[in-house]
Amino acid sequence: MMNKYVALFAVSALALGAGTAVAGQEISNDMSRCAAGKGPAILVSVRGIKESAGKVRVQSYPATGSAWLAKGRWLHRLESRASAGTMSFCVPVPAEGRYGIAVRHDRNGNGKTDISSDGGGFSNNPSINILNLGKPSVSKVAFQAGPGVTQITINLKYM
C-alpha cells in the first residue's frame, strides 16, 4: 500500500514539478470560463484536500501517449491556495476532444513534491500501483471534453 503512494507521488513530482513548459500556459482559476453557455472547458472538482495549507496545482494534458505527463507538454496549469475539503477549478481546453488532468496538493507550498505529506490524483481516479510506477496510462485517465463545460471529479490520495 505504501509503495503505491510513493509511486503516485514520484509521478506527481515528475508531472507537476517539472520545469517551465514551453507549450503550456499558467492561468488563473477563472470560474467564469465554466459558466453556462461557455466552453470548451473542464470543471474539475478536487475532493479530499486534507488541510487549508499550501497550494493545489491542476494541469491539463492532451490524452496522447506522447503528451501525457511529459515534461513541457501540459496545456494549462492552475495553482491556487489550498482550502480543506473540496475545491473547484475551471480549466479551458482548446477544442472538444480527449484530455487528462493531474492534480497535486503541495501542502507546505515549497514547489516540490514531499512524498510523506503531499497529495495527488488524476482524472478518472485510476488505481495506482508499484508495477506502473505510479504513472497511470493515458487510457486510464483520458476522458472526452465536449464543446461546452465538462465536469469531472478527482479524489486526492495521501500517504
C-alpha positions in Angstrom: 0.0 0.0 0.0 2.8 2.5 0.9 4.6 1.6 -2.3 1.5 2.6 -4.2 1.5 6.1 -2.7 5.3 6.5 -3.1 4.9 5.7 -6.8 2.0 8.1 -7.1 4.0 11.0 -5.6 7.1 10.2 -7.7 5.0 10.6 -10.8 3.2 13.7 -9.4 6.7 15.2 -8.8 7.6 14.4 -12.4 4.3 15.6 -13.8 3.6 18.6 -11.6 7.0 19.7 -10.5 8.6 19.8 -14.0 10.4 23.0 -15.1 9.0 25.7 -17.2 6.9 24.3 -20.0 7.3 25.7 -23.5 3.9 24.6 -24.7 1.8 25.2 -21.6 0.3 28.3 -20.1 -0.1 29.2 -16.4 -3.5 30.7 -15.9 -5.7 31.9 -13.0 -8.6 29.9 -11.8 -11.3 32.0 -13.6 -14.6 30.2 -12.8 -16.4 32.4 -15.3 -14.9 30.3 -18.1 -17.2 27.5 -16.8 -20.4 29.5 -16.7 -23.5 28.2 -18.5 -23.0 28.5 -22.3 -19.2 28.7 -22.1 -16.6 26.3 -23.2 -14.9 24.2 -24.2 -13.7 23.9 -20.6 -13.4 21.3 -17.8 -14.9 22.0 -14.4 -12.6 19.9 -12.1 -13.9 19.2 -8.6 -10.9 18.2 -6.4 -12.1 16.3 -3.3 -10.3 15.2 -0.2 -8.0 18.1 0.3 -6.6 17.4 3.8 -6.0 20.9 5.0 -6.0 24.6 4.2 -2.3 24.9 3.8 0.0 25.1 0.8 -1.2 25.1 -2.8 -3.2 22.9 -5.2 -1.9 22.6 -8.7 -4.0 21.4 -11.6 -2.5 20.6 -15.1 -4.3 19.5 -18.3 -2.7 17.4 -21.0 -3.8 16.2 -24.4 -4.8 12.5 -24.0 -2.0 11.1 -26.2 0.8 8.7 -25.2 3.5 11.2 -26.1 2.0 14.2 -24.2 0.5 12.6 -21.0 2.7 13.6 -18.1 5.6 14.5 -20.4 7.7 17.4 -19.3 6.6 20.6 -21.0 3.6 19.0 -22.7 0.8 20.3 -20.4 -1.7 22.7 -21.9 -2.7 24.7 -18.8 -1.5 25.0 -15.2 -3.6 26.5 -12.5 -2.4 27.0 -9.0 -4.4 28.2 -6.0 -4.1 28.4 -2.2 -5.4 25.2 -0.7 -8.8 25.0 1.0 -9.6 21.9 3.1 -12.3 19.7 1.6 -13.3 20.3 -2.0 -12.1 22.9 -4.4 -13.3 23.7 -8.0 -11.1 24.6 -10.9 -12.1 25.7 -14.4 -9.6 24.5 -17.0 -10.2 25.8 -20.5 -9.3 23.5 -23.4 -8.6 24.5 -27.0 -11.3 22.3 -28.5 -13.5 19.4 -27.7 -11.5 16.2 -27.5 -9.7 13.8 -25.2 -7.8 15.1 -22.3 -6.2 14.0 -19.0 -5.8 16.0 -15.7 -3.2 15.7 -13.0 -3.6 17.3 -9.5 -1.1 17.8 -6.7 -1.6 19.3 -3.2 1.7 20.9 -2.2 0.9 21.0 1.5 3.9 23.2 2.6 3.9 25.3 -0.6 7.6 24.7 -1.3 7.0 23.9 -5.0 8.5 20.4 -4.6 6.8 17.0 -4.1 7.2 15.9 -0.5 6.3 12.2 -0.6 5.4 12.0 3.1 2.9 14.8 3.1 1.7 15.9 -0.4 -1.4 14.6 -2.1 -2.1 13.7 -5.7 -4.7 12.4 -8.1 -5.6 12.0 -11.8 -8.8 12.2 -13.9 -10.9 9.1 -13.7 -9.3 8.3 -10.4 -7.3 5.3 -11.6 -5.7 2.9 -9.1 -2.0 3.3 -8.8 0.5 0.6 -8.1 4.2 -0.1 -8.0 4.0 -2.1 -11.3 3.2 1.0 -13.3 5.5 3.2 -11.2 2.5 5.4 -10.2 2.1 6.7 -13.8 -1.4 5.6 -14.9 -1.6 5.0 -18.7 -3.3 7.7 -20.8 -6.1 5.2 -21.5 -7.0 5.2 -17.8 -7.1 8.9 -17.3 -8.5 10.0 -20.7 -11.9 11.5 -20.9 -13.9 13.2 -23.6 -14.5 17.0 -23.2 -17.4 18.3 -25.2 -18.0 21.7 -26.7 -19.4 23.2 -23.5 -18.3 22.6 -19.9 -17.4 19.0 -19.0 -17.5 18.1 -15.3 -15.1 15.7 -13.6 -14.1 14.8 -10.0 -10.7 13.9 -8.8 -10.2 12.3 -5.4 -6.8 13.2 -3.8 -4.7 10.5 -2.2 -2.1 11.0 0.5 0.4 8.7 2.0 
